[in-house]
Amino acid sequence: MANNLTALPAREPARPRPAVAERKPSPRVKSPGREHKLGATARSFAILEHVAKSRAPIDVLDIIASLKLPKATAYRLVDWFVGHGYLSREPGRRRLIIGPRLTELAFGALSSSMRNDTPHVVLQRLVNTLNETCNIGTLLNGEVVYLDRVEAEHWPLRLHYTSGSRVPLHCSAIGKLYLALAPSARRKRLLQSLELRKFTENTIGDSIQLDAELRQIRKEQVSFDREEYLMGVVCMAVPVMGRNGELLSALAIQAPEARMSVQTARRHLPALRNAANELAEIFQAKA
């Protein structure tokens, strides 16, 4: 019998579907303004750090070469820093030095950290041992500035200074210590800028007498304020020295003369020197 079924055409094989590429999240585009802002901030700090670490005044071209900054950017940032007091220019020259505003900022940060750190513990322990007020001071813009201070609380006669208080160079124990131990060229510059103002009848107001005093301080490595700044107040200071012989800061004890004469202060010298050595180790470990 004949086959009446019509043959069906062969089914074409299914074509593979094209693979769909997996969508990847598009990368986040950084804001051009934010990127520029961060770059300017980093460059600003780099300039300030470069000038602060320089051993001598430097030119803007030195900054450009060392930091590989665009010339226009470097000049613009430097002009802003000079205009706002963070950097200064040498008198009569164009080279850059640290300005008063940056110095104050650095001092504020250092003083704040001192009051909440190990040096304050050392100072407090010394005061507890000697039963007299002690302070840590440094040289800032031609004056002595207290970085930290701990008052002896149990005495009726107290001097209400605070961290940040300033006293003159030529009639304070710490000030004379800095003058005596400064390199000769720097000491000469400091002495030329000093006005030997008389604060009490004991203040050294003669340059020849002051020079003799500084020689004695260099010899003994200890300095005294014999009622030279405040009548009735005696002070003794010793250096806090770095390993390379640089003066890191000064440590001093202060008391009314009725309670502590110069001779009495000398008895505290071993304790002061021990504390100064301990402070030197702390400061150098942080460097």
Secondary structure, DSSP 4 states (H G I P E B T S, - for coil): ----PPPPPPPPPPPPPPPPPPPPPPPPPPPHHHHHHHHHHHHHHHHHHHHHH-SS-B-HHHHHHHHT--HHHHHHHHHHHHHTTSEEE-TTS--EEE-HHHHHHHHHHHHHHHHTSHHHHHHHHHHHHHSSEEEEEEEETTEEEEEEEE--SS-SS-----TT-EE-STTSHHHHHHHHHS-HHHHHHHHHH-----SSTTS---HHHHHHHHHHHHHHT-EEEESSSSTTEEEEEEEEE-TTS-EEEEEEEEEETTT--HHHHHHTHHHHHHHHHHHHHHHHHH-
